[in-house]
Amino acid sequence: MSEWAAIRDWTAELAGEAGQRAAQMLKQGAEASHKADGTVVTNIDTAIERFLRESITARFPDHAILGEEYGYEARDAGAPLWAIDPIDGTVNLANNLPGWGVSVALIADGEPVVGVVAFPLLGEIFAAAKGEGATLNGVPLPMLPLLHETTWDDTYAICSVSVRDVDFAGLPVRLRIHGSAALELCWVGAGRLVGAQSIGTSLYDVAAGILIAQEVGAETAWFSGDEWSALAMAFEGKRPQDILLTAPATRLNFIRERIRYRNR
């Protein structure tokens, strides 16, 4: 077993336990409030991030951590970086919708090498290690089909910001909004969606899901044409004027060529 596969298995256990803890807390009711940027946060988000940070630091004391609720915690220069979103899909959780998960990724040498997302209310754990493929509940996911176009029978995931800012009239797909970038990326990897896009997401939202999708043949790129970089996204932050696209490699350009910004 490779080093990344061993860490993937440990991470899957960690994310699974974190998801079960979150689900148990949810039964008691989530206490929601708003952060300074207006986004929703709950007591579950903060408790689960503390649990993840403590667990990762205990096993990998020299690694850095970037989390949604408590920011960046540095260790040695050049150390591997954990990107964690304790609850991706907080609005779903706060409204008792099941589409939320615990997303944990490890970045090394500038790219994701381990990615796990656990969806406790859906009973699904997606996991991947660089070069080892991706799994759903421990079962390998097949490679995505090499199709070049989309049809009106295909489903494509978008975010709420995309509804306002992007024109999809030229793209033959059925649009879907799930409220969790991690969930949508995992579903691209599972072949349930032909692609997914988001605007204004952070590394901890997408790192694990991107690796899971990539390991079965998807690619990720910016609509602007820039290459996606995990480290750049970690330290440059959100790109609210660009679209992050993930789709099977053969379909990515087809999608990019058929969407447009509104009012530009």
HUPE-V582670 format. One record per helix or strand. SS is the DSSP state (h for helix, s for strand). FROM is the first residue (numbers start at 1). TO is the last residue. If there is no record, write none. Layout:
BEGIN
ss & from & to
SS & FROM & TO
SS & FROM & TO
END
This chain:
BEGIN
ss & from & to
h & 3 & 27
s & 32 & 34
s & 40 & 42
h & 43 & 59
s & 64 & 67
s & 71 & 73
s & 81 & 88
h & 90 & 94
s & 101 & 108
s & 111 & 119
s & 124 & 129
s & 134 & 136
s & 139 & 140
s & 155 & 157
h & 160 & 165
s & 166 & 167
s & 174 & 176
h & 181 & 189
s & 195 & 198
h & 203 & 214
s & 218 & 222
s & 227 & 227
h & 230 & 236
s & 244 & 248
h & 249 & 256
s & 260 & 261
END
